[in-house]
């Protein structure tokens, strides 16, 4: 066992704020951006030194707009990074200049420490050590320690001893374990609440293992260990300590340069081999960000959580995407990009919930809906629409709504409640959901509705179509050979119509 820290992995809800802090403020290198190995619809970023060496790595799973977790026992709670002792004052000034709240300097285990938080609220400590000093400003040189909250310090300490971590000090309820490659601080959290996964929470700490063969050896020795995983850049194994803290064992190689030139690490989005065939759709679904100094889209605070995808060759058109029940703001992005490859995409997340899944309004039964909720959410959507048009410099005449199922139904309701707001729409598997469809003038509104011939809800589509026609909309109503699910015919028909 080589011992020491390999990396720490946490969860962020805002990829741009995350990049601005870890690259822009701390100055770490972004050495890898990849689709997740467990979930390819999840962006995974790795920061570290320019070579992406083990012991310098901090990684983030991006749950864009995700719910916050809770720090408690059974979790990694703090990340400590190494800086030269003489730069404590410079880092304090830098934090103040960047408007980042900072505490300290204080003393921990004989070292000067600054405490601050990243945009997700994760505690980051800058620890002054005797490392060589160089030019300023300079990024922290690597991981110094990680703090684990345990409700059984003795069991956690004994478990970590087998990986080369031994007790060297106890201070203010924290037991320090050290190895040649870093430290683990075990805080006694007995009696405290257990942790809950989510954004703003550290998922696990990874310990260094020389090679893949040693990872496999540890699998046989550790009760409860998972299967061995090939993470392309290292081989890994997961196990929980007796207090429930997730520990990963990660090999030193093959390293971050296996799929990118060493001098250009992190400059392109890469995909695990098993997801290569889906890369085009995934590239559209994953959240975009700008590096420090690059041109960026400033995200506006609007009534609905939303995500923007800007294509490489934008033509000035845009599509607003309204997902179906249980979907999210990224669901329709691959389809929309295929329909209109040069359109800017704005995916919107519904705010109502039903059995824990997102919707745009509440459902009372199969064909009965909460009318007050529809009107309230439509009012909020109008404010969102106006804010998006002005905030993102959109041309209302070149805006198309793409809605599916619950999202399509919501778009139809918005057209009835706020005629003229939506001027062009593609509605997939729609139905009328207002108890009384209002008498409005939709002259100048262009609509495509696509019903499924085998869709059990398809019998409700004609009423919406009749209302659209009677209201003066330029309607194209089609029935395709499909159920309620989306099909290739949706793509080709929408492409031709648009």
C-alpha positions in Angstrom: 0.0 0.0 0.0 1.5 3.3 -1.1 -0.7 5.3 1.3 -1.8 8.9 1.2 -4.5 10.7 -0.6 -5.4 10.2 -4.2 -8.4 12.5 -4.7 -11.5 13.9 -3.0 -14.9 13.9 -4.9 -17.7 16.3 -4.1 -21.0 17.3 -5.7 -21.8 20.8 -7.1 -25.1 22.3 -8.2 -23.6 25.1 -10.3 -20.8 24.2 -12.7 -19.9 27.8 -13.7 -19.5 28.9 -10.1 -17.5 25.8 -9.4 -15.1 26.5 -12.2 -14.8 30.1 -11.3 -13.8 29.2 -7.7 -11.5 26.2 -8.2 -9.8 27.4 -11.4 -10.4 31.2 -11.2 -9.8 31.8 -7.5 -7.7 28.9 -6.3 -5.8 28.6 -9.7 -6.0 24.8 -10.0 -5.8 23.3 -13.4 -8.9 21.6 -14.9 -7.3 18.4 -16.0 -10.3 16.4 -17.1 -14.0 17.0 -18.1 -15.8 13.8 -18.8 -19.2 12.2 -18.8 -19.8 10.2 -15.6 -18.7 6.6 -15.6 -21.8 5.5 -13.6 -24.2 8.1 -15.1 -23.1 9.5 -18.5 -25.7 12.3 -18.1 -23.7 13.7 -15.2 -20.6 15.9 -15.9 -17.5 15.0 -13.9 -14.7 17.6 -13.5 -11.2 16.9 -12.1 -8.9 19.7 -10.9 -5.3 19.4 -9.8 -1.8 20.3 -10.8 -1.1 20.7 -14.5 -0.2 17.0 -14.8 -3.2 15.8 -12.9 -1.1 13.8 -10.5 -2.6 11.7 -7.7 -2.5 13.6 -4.4 -3.4 16.9 -6.1 -6.9 16.0 -7.4 -10.3 17.3 -6.4 -13.2 16.1 -8.5 -16.8 17.2 -8.8 -19.9 15.5 -10.0 -22.2 18.1 -11.5 -25.8 17.9 -10.3 -26.8 21.1 -12.1 -29.5 22.8 -10.0 -29.7 19.7 -7.8 -31.0 19.6 -4.2 -28.5 20.3 -1.4 -27.4 17.5 0.8 -26.6 17.7 4.5 -23.2 17.3 6.2 -23.3 14.8 9.1 -21.6 11.8 10.5 -20.5 9.2 8.0 -19.2 11.8 5.6 -16.1 13.6 4.5 -16.7 17.2 5.6 -13.6 19.3 4.8 -10.9 19.6 2.2 -7.5 20.9 3.2 -5.0 22.1 0.6 -1.3 22.8 0.9 0.2 26.3 0.4 3.6 27.8 1.4 3.6 29.0 5.0 4.7 32.5 3.9 1.7 32.9 1.6 -1.0 32.9 4.3 -1.3 36.7 4.1 -1.3 36.7 0.3 -4.2 34.2 0.3 -6.1 36.2 2.9 -5.8 39.3 0.8 -6.8 37.4 -2.4 -9.9 36.0 -0.7 -10.9 39.5 0.4 -10.3 40.9 -3.1 -12.5 38.2 -4.6 -15.3 38.8 -2.1 -14.9 35.4 -0.5 -15.6 35.2 3.2 -12.6 33.8 5.0 -11.8 32.9 8.7 -8.4 33.0 10.2 -5.6 32.6 10.2 -5.9 30.1 13.0 -3.7 27.3 14.3 -4.5 23.6 13.6 -2.0 20.9 14.5 0.8 23.5 14.6 0.1 25.0 11.2 -1.5 28.3 10.1 -4.9 27.8 8.5 -7.4 29.9 6.5 -10.9 28.6 6.3 -13.3 29.5 3.5 -16.2 27.9 1.6 -16.6 27.2 -2.1 -19.9 28.3 -3.8 -21.7 25.1 -2.7 -20.7 25.7 0.9 -18.0 23.1 1.1 -15.3 24.0 3.6 -11.9 24.4 2.1 -8.8 25.0 4.3 -5.6 26.5 3.1 -2.8 25.1 5.3 0.6 26.8 5.5 3.5 24.3 5.3 7.2 24.3 4.7 6.9 23.5 1.0 9.1 25.5 -1.4 7.7 28.9 -2.4 7.7 30.2 -5.9 6.0 32.9 -8.0 2.8 34.5 -6.8 0.0 33.9 -7.4 0.3 30.2 -7.5 -2.3 27.4 -6.9 -2.2 25.2 -3.8 0.3 22.4 -4.5 -2.0 19.5 -3.5 -4.2 17.8 -0.9 -3.0 18.2 2.7 -5.8 16.5 4.5 -9.5 15.5 4.5 -11.7 15.7 7.5 -14.1 12.7 8.2 -17.0 13.0 10.6 -17.5 9.7 12.5 -19.7 8.6 15.3 -17.2 5.8 16.1 -13.7 7.4 16.0 -12.1 4.2 17.4 -13.6 2.0 14.7 -12.8 4.5 11.9 -9.2 4.9 13.1 -8.7 1.2 13.3 -10.1 0.7 9.8 -7.8 3.3 8.3 -4.7 1.9 10.0 -4.6 -0.9 7.5 -4.0 1.7 4.7 -0.9 3.2 6.4 -2.6 6.0 8.4 -1.4 6.2 12.0 -2.4 8.5 14.9 0.0 11.4 15.3 -2.1 13.9 17.3 -5.4 14.7 19.0 -6.6 18.2 19.1 -10.1 19.8 20.0 -12.0 16.6 19.4 -10.2 15.7 16.1 -7.8 12.8 15.8 -5.2 13.2 13.1 -4.0 10.2 11.1 -1.0 10.7 8.9 0.8 8.7 6.2 3.6 9.8 3.9 1.1 11.1 1.4 -1.3 13.1 3.4 -3.5 13.2 6.5 -7.0 12.2 7.5 -8.6 14.1 10.4 -11.3 12.2 12.2 -13.8 14.5 14.0 -16.0 12.9 16.7 -19.5 13.5 15.4 -21.3 11.0 17.8 -24.7 12.3 18.6 -24.8 14.4 15.5 -27.2 13.9 12.6 -26.3 11.5 9.8 -25.2 13.0 6.5 -27.6 13.2 3.4 -26.2 13.0 -0.1 -26.7 16.0 -2.3 -25.0 19.1 -3.7 -22.6 20.8 -1.4 -21.6 17.5 0.1 -18.3 15.6 -0.3 -19.1 12.1 -1.6 -15.9 10.3 -0.8 -12.1 10.4 -0.2 -9.8 8.2 -2.4 -6.6 6.7 -1.0 -3.6 5.9 -3.2 -2.8 2.4 -4.3 0.3 1.7 -6.5 -1.5 -0.2 -9.3 -4.6 -2.1 -10.5 -3.2 -5.4 -9.2 -3.1 -4.1 -5.6 -6.6 -2.7 -5.9 -7.8 -6.3 -6.8 -5.8 -7.6 -3.8 -7.6 -5.2 -1.5 -11.0 -6.3 -2.9 -10.4 -9.8 -1.6 -9.3 -8.5 1.8 -12.1 -6.0 2.5 -15.5 -7.3 3.6 -18.2 -5.3 1.9 -16.0 -3.9 -0.9 -17.6 -3.3 -4.3 -16.5 -4.7 -7.6 -13.3 -3.3 -9.1 -14.0 -0.4 -11.5 -12.0 0.6 -14.5 -12.2 4.4 -14.4 -9.9 4.8 -17.4 -7.5 7.1 -15.6 -7.2 4.8 -12.5 -8.6 1.6 -11.2 -10.8 1.9 -8.2 -12.6 0.0 -5.4 -15.2 1.4 -2.9 -15.8 0.4 0.6 -17.4 2.0 3.7 -15.7 2.2 7.0 -17.5 1.0 10.1 -19.0 4.5 10.6 -20.3 4.6 7.0 -17.8 6.9 5.4 -17.3 6.1 1.8 -13.6 5.3 1.0 -12.3 4.7 -2.5 -9.0 2.9 -3.2 -7.6 4.3 -6.5 -4.5 3.3 -8.4 -1.8 5.8 -9.5 -2.1 4.9 -13.2 -2.6 5.0 -16.0 -3.2 8.7 -15.4 -5.0 11.6 -17.0 -3.1 11.7 -20.2 -4.4 8.4 -21.6 -7.0 10.2 -23.8 -5.6 13.7 -24.1 -2.1 15.2 -24.7 -0.4 15.9 -21.4 0.1 19.5 -22.4 -3.7 20.0 -23.1 -5.4 18.1 -20.3 -9.0 19.1 -19.6 -9.5 21.1 -22.8 -12.1 18.9 -24.4 -15.1 16.9 -23.1 -14.4 13.2 -23.3 -16.6 10.2 -22.9 -16.1 6.7 -21.3 -15.7 4.2 -24.2 -19.0 2.5 -23.4 -20.9 5.8 -24.0 -19.0 6.8 -27.2 -22.0 6.0 -29.4 -24.2 8.4 -27.3 -21.6 11.2 -27.3 -23.5 13.5 -29.7 -26.6 13.5 -27.5 -24.7 13.6 -24.3 -22.7 16.6 -25.4 -25.9 18.6 -25.8 -27.4 17.4 -22.5 -24.4 18.1 -20.3 -24.1 21.6 -18.8 -21.8 24.1 -20.5 -19.3 26.4 -18.8 -16.6 28.9 -19.6 -13.1 28.9 -18.3 -11.9 32.0 -16.4 -11.5 34.8 -18.9 -13.6 33.2 -21.6 -16.8 34.7 -22.9 -19.8 33.3 -21.0 -23.5 33.4 -20.7 -24.5 35.1 -17.4 -27.3 33.0 -16.0 -30.3 35.1 -14.9 -32.3 34.5 -11.7 -35.6 33.6 -13.2 -38.8 31.9 -11.8 -37.9 28.5 -13.2 -34.7 26.5 -13.0 -33.3 26.4 -16.5 -30.3 25.4 -18.6 -28.9 26.9 -21.8 -27.1 25.1 -24.5 -25.5 27.4 -27.2 -24.4 25.5 -30.4 -21.1 26.3 -32.0 -22.8 27.9 -35.0 -25.9 29.6 -33.5 -28.2 31.2 -36.0 -30.2 33.5 -33.7 -33.2 31.2 -33.2 -34.0 29.6 -29.9 -36.1 26.8 -28.5 -37.7 26.7 -25.1 -38.0 23.1 -23.9 -40.8 21.8 -21.6 -40.3 18.3 -20.4 -42.8 15.6 -19.5 -43.7 14.2 -16.1 -40.6 13.1 -14.3 -38.3 14.8 -16.7 -35.8 17.6 -16.2 -34.5 20.6 -18.1 -32.0 18.6 -20.2 -34.4 15.8 -21.3 -35.4 17.3 -24.6 -32.1 18.9 -25.5 -30.9 16.0 -27.8 -34.2 15.9 -29.7 -34.3 19.7 -30.0 -30.7 19.8 -31.2 -31.5 17.3 -33.9 -34.6 19.3 -34.9 -32.8 22.6 -35.0 -29.0 22.1 -34.9 -28.2 25.9 -34.9 -30.8 27.0 -32.3 -30.0 28.0 -28.8 -31.7 25.7 -26.4 -33.3 26.7 -23.1 -34.5 23.8 -21.1 -36.9 24.6 -18.3 -37.6 22.5 -15.2 -41.2 22.3 -13.9 -41.8 23.5 -10.4 -44.8 21.3 -9.4 -44.2 17.8 -8.1 -46.2 14.6 -8.1 -44.9 11.6 -6.1 -41.5 13.3 -6.0 -41.1 13.9 -9.8 -41.2 17.2 -11.6 -44.2 18.5 -13.5 -45.4 21.9 -14.7 -48.7 21.6 -12.9 -50.4 19.1 -10.5 -52.7 16.4 -11.8 -55.8 15.3 -9.8 -56.7 12.3 -12.0 -56.0 11.1 -15.5 -58.1 13.9 -17.1 -58.5 16.3 -14.2 -56.0 18.9 -13.3 -55.4 21.6 -10.6 -56.7 24.7 -12.3 -55.3 27.1 -9.7 -51.9 25.5 -10.1 -52.0 25.8 -13.9 -52.8 29.5 -13.7 -50.2 30.2 -11.0 -47.5 28.4 -12.9 -48.5 30.0 -16.2 -48.2 33.4 -14.6 -44.7 32.5 -13.4 -43.9 31.2 -16.8 -44.9 34.5 -18.4 -42.4 36.2 -16.1 -39.8 33.7 -17.0 -40.4 34.2 -20.7 -40.1 38.0 -20.4 -37.0 37.7 -18.3 -35.4 35.2 -20.6 -36.1 37.3 -23.7 -34.5 40.4 -22.2 -31.8 38.7 -20.1 -30.5 36.4 -22.9 -31.2 38.8 -25.8 -33.6 36.5 -27.6 -35.7 37.4 -30.6 -39.4 36.6 -29.7 -40.2 36.1 -33.4 -37.6 33.3 -33.6 -38.6 31.5 -30.4 -40.2 28.0 -30.6 -41.6 26.0 -27.7 -41.0 22.3 -27.8 -43.2 20.5 -25.2 -43.7 16.9 -24.5 -46.7 15.4 -22.6 -47.1 17.5 -19.4 -44.9 20.2 -20.9 -46.9 20.2 -24.1 -50.1 20.4 -22.1 -48.7 23.3 -20.1 -47.7 25.2 -23.3 -51.2 24.8 -24.6 -52.6 26.3 -21.4 -50.1 29.2 -21.6 -51.3 29.9 -25.1 -54.9 30.1 -23.8 -54.1 32.2 -20.8 -51.6 34.5 -22.4 -52.3 34.6 -26.2 -49.5 35.9 -28.3 -46.8 35.0 -25.8 -45.9 31.8 -27.6 -45.9 32.3 -31.4 -44.6 29.0 -32.5 -44.8 25.6 -30.8 -44.2 21.9 -31.4 -46.5 19.9 -29.0 -45.8 16.2 -28.6 -48.6 14.0 -27.2 -50.7 17.1 -26.0 -54.1 17.5 -24.5 -56.2 20.4 -23.3 -56.0 20.7 -19.5 -57.9 23.9 -18.7 -61.4 23.1 -17.6 -62.7 25.7 -19.9 -60.6 26.7 -22.8 -60.8 30.5 -23.2 -62.0 32.3 -26.2 -58.8 34.0 -27.5 -57.3 35.1 -30.8 -54.3 33.1 -31.8 -53.9 34.6 -35.3 -50.2 34.5 -36.1 -49.5 31.6 -33.8 -48.1 28.5 -35.6 -48.5 25.1 -34.0 -47.6 21.5 -34.8 -49.3 18.8 -32.6 -48.2 15.2 -32.8 -50.5 12.5 -31.3 -49.6 8.9 -31.0 -51.9 6.4 -32.7 -51.4 3.9 -29.9 -51.3 6.5 -27.1 -53.9 5.9 -24.5 -54.1 9.7 -24.0 -54.4 10.3 -27.7 -58.2 10.5 -27.5 -57.8 13.8 -25.7 -55.8 15.5 -28.5 -58.7 16.3 -30.9 -60.3 18.7 -28.4 -57.0 20.7 -28.2 -56.7 20.7 -31.9 -60.2 22.0 -32.4 -59.7 24.8 -29.9 -56.4 25.8 -31.6 -58.2 25.9 -35.0 -61.2 27.8 -33.7 -58.9 30.3 -32.1 -57.2 31.1 -35.4 -53.9 29.3 -34.9 -52.1 28.1 -38.0 -52.3 24.4 -37.0 -50.7 21.3 -38.4 -52.2 18.3 -36.5 -50.6 14.9 -37.2 -51.0 11.4 -35.8 -47.9 9.2 -36.0 -47.4 5.5 -35.4 -46.3 5.6 -31.8 -47.6 5.4 -28.2 -47.1 8.0 -25.6 -43.3 7.6 -25.9 -41.3 9.6 -28.4 -40.4 8.1 -31.7 -38.2 8.8 -34.8 -41.3 10.1 -36.5 -41.5 13.0 -34.0 -38.0 14.1 -35.1 -38.6 13.9 -38.9 -42.0 15.4 -38.8 -40.9 18.3 -36.6 -37.8 18.9 -38.8 -39.9 19.1 -41.9 -42.5 21.4 -40.3 -40.0 23.7 -38.7 
